[in-house]
Amino acid sequence: MKRFFVLSLVGLVVTSAGTAAAQATADSARTMKRAGTPDSTSKRVNLKVKVDANVAAAATVSADSAQAIALAQIPEGGKVNSGELHMEDGKLVYDVNVVPNGKKTVRMVRVDAMTGAIVKDTQYGGVKGVAKKHAQHEKEEKAQKSPPDSAKKP
């Protein structure tokens, strides 16, 4: 009787731990914490996933980790505007767009989703950087002005 009770208890713990881990992975796989802002704990940046769900689940580096790696590349710090998970040259990679603090540029940091290594780091300055930063700013303002989905009537 005791053995049955212990085995049942162990099975319950293993099942609930697996469910909790799956929920945490799903959250990090679709969004990234907005780091670099005062309200970074409550706001998240949507992550565009341009691969099959099974391929995305194979990534060993989470979206939040890829964001932290990208921010560590920028010495003056910055704010993450967007992220994307896609295949590039046969590799699964995250593209993280960061606006450095005090600059009118945008940096796109490409992080390998399997190893966490930085594959590419490109800074867009001049007209292209300003245009990209302006587009991100307008997107943020539009998101703040629009009511939440639950407030919209069908």
The 8 nearest C-alpha neighbors of each residue, nearest first, counted from 0:
[[1, 3, 2, 4, 5, 6, 7, 8],
 [2, 0, 4, 3, 5, 6, 7, 8],
 [1, 3, 5, 4, 0, 6, 7, 8],
 [4, 2, 6, 0, 1, 5, 7, 8],
 [3, 5, 1, 7, 2, 6, 8, 0],
 [6, 4, 8, 2, 7, 3, 9, 1],
 [7, 5, 9, 3, 8, 4, 2, 10],
 [8, 6, 10, 4, 5, 9, 3, 11],
 [7, 9, 5, 11, 6, 10, 4, 12],
 [10, 8, 6, 12, 11, 7, 5, 13],
 [11, 9, 7, 13, 8, 12, 14, 6],
 [10, 12, 8, 14, 9, 13, 15, 7],
 [13, 11, 9, 15, 14, 10, 16, 8],
 [14, 12, 16, 10, 11, 15, 9, 17],
 [13, 15, 11, 17, 12, 16, 10, 18],
 [14, 16, 18, 12, 17, 13, 11, 19],
 [17, 15, 19, 13, 18, 14, 12, 20],
 [18, 16, 20, 14, 15, 19, 21, 13],
 [17, 19, 15, 21, 16, 20, 22, 14],
 [20, 18, 16, 22, 21, 17, 15, 23],
 [19, 21, 17, 23, 22, 18, 16, 24],
 [20, 22, 18, 24, 19, 23, 17, 25],
 [23, 21, 25, 19, 24, 20, 18, 26],
 [24, 22, 20, 26, 25, 21, 19, 27],
 [25, 23, 21, 27, 22, 26, 28, 20],
 [24, 26, 28, 22, 23, 27, 21, 29],
 [27, 25, 23, 24, 28, 29, 30, 22],
 [26, 28, 24, 30, 25, 29, 62, 61],
 [27, 29, 25, 26, 24, 62, 30, 61],
 [30, 28, 46, 27, 26, 45, 25, 31],
 [31, 29, 45, 46, 27, 44, 28, 43],
 [30, 32, 44, 63, 43, 62, 33, 27],
 [33, 31, 43, 34, 44, 63, 39, 42],
 [34, 32, 39, 43, 44, 42, 79, 31],
 [35, 33, 39, 36, 32, 78, 79, 40],
 [34, 36, 78, 77, 33, 39, 37, 79],
 [35, 37, 39, 38, 34, 78, 33, 77],
 [38, 36, 39, 35, 40, 34, 33, 41],
 [37, 39, 36, 40, 41, 42, 33, 34],
 [40, 38, 33, 34, 36, 37, 42, 41],
 [39, 41, 38, 42, 32, 33, 43, 34],
 [40, 42, 39, 38, 43, 32, 33, 37],
 [43, 41, 39, 33, 40, 32, 38, 44],
 [44, 42, 32, 33, 31, 30, 45, 41],
 [43, 45, 31, 30, 33, 32, 81, 46],
 [46, 44, 30, 29, 47, 43, 31, 81],
 [45, 47, 30, 82, 29, 83, 48, 44],
 [46, 48, 83, 84, 49, 82, 45, 29],
 [49, 47, 84, 50, 83, 46, 85, 29],
 [48, 50, 85, 84, 47, 51, 83, 86],
 [51, 49, 85, 48, 55, 54, 52, 86],
 [50, 52, 54, 53, 55, 49, 48, 56],
 [53, 51, 55, 54, 56, 50, 48, 57],
 [54, 52, 56, 51, 55, 57, 50, 58],
 [53, 55, 57, 51, 56, 52, 50, 58],
 [56, 54, 52, 57, 53, 58, 51, 50],
 [55, 57, 53, 54, 58, 52, 28, 59],
 [56, 58, 54, 55, 59, 53, 113, 112],
 [59, 57, 112, 113, 56, 60, 55, 61],
 [58, 60, 113, 57, 112, 61, 114, 56],
 [61, 59, 112, 58, 113, 115, 64, 65],
 [62, 60, 64, 63, 27, 65, 59, 28],
 [61, 63, 65, 64, 27, 31, 28, 66],
 [62, 64, 66, 31, 61, 65, 67, 32],
 [65, 63, 67, 61, 66, 62, 60, 68],
 [66, 64, 62, 68, 63, 67, 69, 110],
 [65, 67, 69, 63, 64, 68, 70, 62],
 [66, 68, 64, 70, 69, 65, 71, 63],
 [69, 67, 65, 71, 66, 70, 64, 72],
 [68, 70, 66, 72, 71, 67, 108, 65],
 [71, 69, 67, 72, 73, 68, 66, 76],
 [70, 72, 68, 69, 73, 67, 74, 76],
 [73, 71, 69, 70, 74, 68, 108, 120],
 [72, 74, 76, 71, 70, 75, 99, 77],
 [75, 73, 76, 72, 71, 70, 77, 99],
 [76, 74, 73, 100, 99, 77, 101, 72],
 [77, 75, 73, 74, 99, 100, 70, 78],
 [78, 76, 99, 100, 98, 35, 97, 79],
 [77, 79, 35, 98, 97, 34, 80, 99],
 [80, 78, 97, 96, 81, 33, 34, 98],
 [81, 79, 96, 97, 78, 135, 44, 98],
 [82, 80, 96, 79, 95, 44, 46, 45],
 [81, 83, 95, 46, 94, 96, 47, 93],
 [82, 84, 47, 94, 46, 93, 48, 85],
 [85, 83, 93, 48, 92, 49, 47, 94],
 [84, 86, 49, 92, 50, 91, 48, 83],
 [85, 87, 91, 90, 89, 92, 88, 50],
 [86, 88, 90, 89, 91, 85, 92, 93],
 [89, 87, 90, 86, 91, 92, 85, 118],
 [88, 90, 87, 86, 91, 92, 85, 111],
 [91, 89, 87, 86, 88, 92, 111, 112],
 [90, 92, 86, 112, 85, 111, 87, 89],
 [93, 91, 111, 112, 110, 85, 84, 86],
 [92, 94, 84, 110, 83, 109, 112, 95],
 [95, 93, 109, 83, 82, 108, 107, 110],
 [94, 96, 82, 108, 107, 81, 93, 109],
 [97, 95, 107, 81, 80, 106, 79, 82],
 [96, 98, 79, 106, 78, 105, 80, 99],
 [97, 99, 105, 78, 77, 106, 104, 79],
 [100, 98, 77, 102, 76, 97, 101, 78],
 [101, 99, 77, 102, 76, 75, 98, 78],
 [100, 102, 99, 103, 75, 77, 98, 104],
 [103, 101, 104, 100, 99, 98, 105, 124],
 [104, 102, 129, 128, 101, 124, 105, 132],
 [103, 105, 128, 124, 102, 123, 129, 98],
 [104, 106, 98, 123, 128, 97, 122, 132],
 [107, 105, 122, 97, 121, 96, 123, 108],
 [106, 108, 96, 121, 95, 120, 122, 97],
 [107, 109, 120, 95, 69, 94, 119, 106],
 [108, 110, 94, 119, 118, 93, 117, 120],
 [111, 109, 117, 93, 92, 118, 116, 115],
 [110, 112, 92, 115, 116, 113, 114, 117],
 [113, 111, 92, 60, 58, 91, 115, 114],
 [112, 114, 59, 58, 111, 60, 115, 91],
 [115, 113, 116, 111, 112, 60, 59, 110],
 [116, 114, 111, 112, 110, 113, 60, 117],
 [117, 115, 111, 114, 110, 118, 112, 113],
 [118, 116, 110, 119, 109, 111, 115, 108],
 [117, 119, 109, 110, 116, 111, 120, 108],
 [118, 120, 109, 117, 108, 121, 110, 107],
 [121, 119, 108, 107, 109, 122, 106, 118],
 [122, 120, 107, 106, 108, 119, 123, 105],
 [121, 123, 106, 105, 124, 107, 120, 104],
 [124, 122, 128, 105, 104, 106, 127, 121],
 [125, 123, 128, 104, 127, 122, 126, 105],
 [124, 126, 128, 127, 129, 123, 104, 103],
 [125, 127, 129, 128, 130, 124, 123, 131],
 [126, 128, 130, 129, 125, 124, 131, 123],
 [129, 127, 124, 123, 104, 131, 105, 125],
 [128, 130, 132, 126, 131, 127, 103, 133],
 [131, 129, 133, 127, 128, 132, 126, 134],
 [130, 132, 134, 128, 133, 129, 127, 135],
 [133, 131, 129, 135, 134, 130, 128, 136],
 [132, 134, 136, 130, 135, 131, 129, 137],
 [135, 133, 131, 137, 136, 132, 130, 138],
 [134, 136, 138, 132, 133, 137, 139, 131],
 [137, 135, 133, 139, 138, 134, 132, 140],
 [136, 138, 140, 134, 139, 135, 141, 133],
 [137, 139, 135, 141, 136, 140, 134, 142],
 [140, 138, 142, 136, 137, 141, 143, 135],
 [141, 139, 137, 143, 142, 138, 144, 136],
 [140, 142, 138, 144, 139, 143, 137, 145],
 [141, 143, 139, 145, 140, 144, 138, 146],
 [142, 144, 140, 141, 145, 139, 146, 138],
 [145, 143, 141, 142, 140, 146, 139, 147],
 [144, 146, 142, 143, 141, 147, 140, 148],
 [147, 145, 150, 144, 148, 151, 143, 149],
 [148, 146, 149, 150, 145, 151, 142, 143],
 [147, 149, 151, 150, 146, 152, 145, 153],
 [148, 150, 147, 151, 152, 146, 153, 145],
 [149, 151, 148, 147, 146, 152, 153, 145],
 [152, 150, 148, 149, 153, 147, 146, 145],
 [151, 153, 150, 149, 148, 147, 146, 145],
 [152, 151, 150, 149, 148, 147, 146, 145]]
